[in-house]
């Protein structure tokens, strides 16, 4: 006996509903995996070999954040009264090349591994949200050291974004160099997700696992509050899409005094490697002018 058409319609819609539900579960599963991978970056071992090879005197210190995270750090006292906070990028650790460059120019240096990076404690990276507490711990440590009269900061990528955010309300950071900083984390995520409709799931998952709303990480909104302190924005601009030209947009959002150095076809955080002497001259001259009043 042949089955009625209504039976096949019900079967068809039942299969569609099951496939839709399975696709939804798969989407949630893959989003969760992606978010967890972002919140738990790979750790890169810290060596200190460059500092030792260049005979840079430094001591190993421990910073403790307001929420109780222990951060591994190096500190070199200043020879000119000024300390530079050095904040590394996502899935990286203390940048020894920047440390050596600044110390060789008589600046004090304090570099640390952000939470969930390098040798520091913590299991979750929020890519600039709770990391502001890490910057504040470094700043408070530097301010308490003998012979420190001025504080500047250098940040790369995530470190640049976090420095800009923190400096917008911690005025003790007097001068900022931002290398390859992003405008907002939501733009970074939207640019890396295959489909825009996944973004709300990413935000919800990130907040569930970390307690942080990743949409609040917006250096482009904070940078205007840094004035009248000086900001130097550095970036390699290898993306032809001007809507993603973070250095130009950050520069436009900042108030005076500000400076911009952009080169074409340079990869992310690649300016120092491409132009080592020029980079050193520009960065040191900027700190000399705005921290030490050398013009």
PyMOL commands that set and color helices and strands:
alter all, ss='L'
color gray80, all
select helices_A, chain A and resi 5-39+49-53+96-104+131-143+158-167+185-192+196-210+214-216+219-225+242-244+246-253+271-274+276-291
alter helices_A, ss='H'
color red, helices_A
select strands_A, chain A and resi 59-64+70-76+82-87+108-112+150-156+175-179+230-237+258-264
alter strands_A, ss='S'
color yellow, strands_A
deselect
rebuild
show_as cartoon
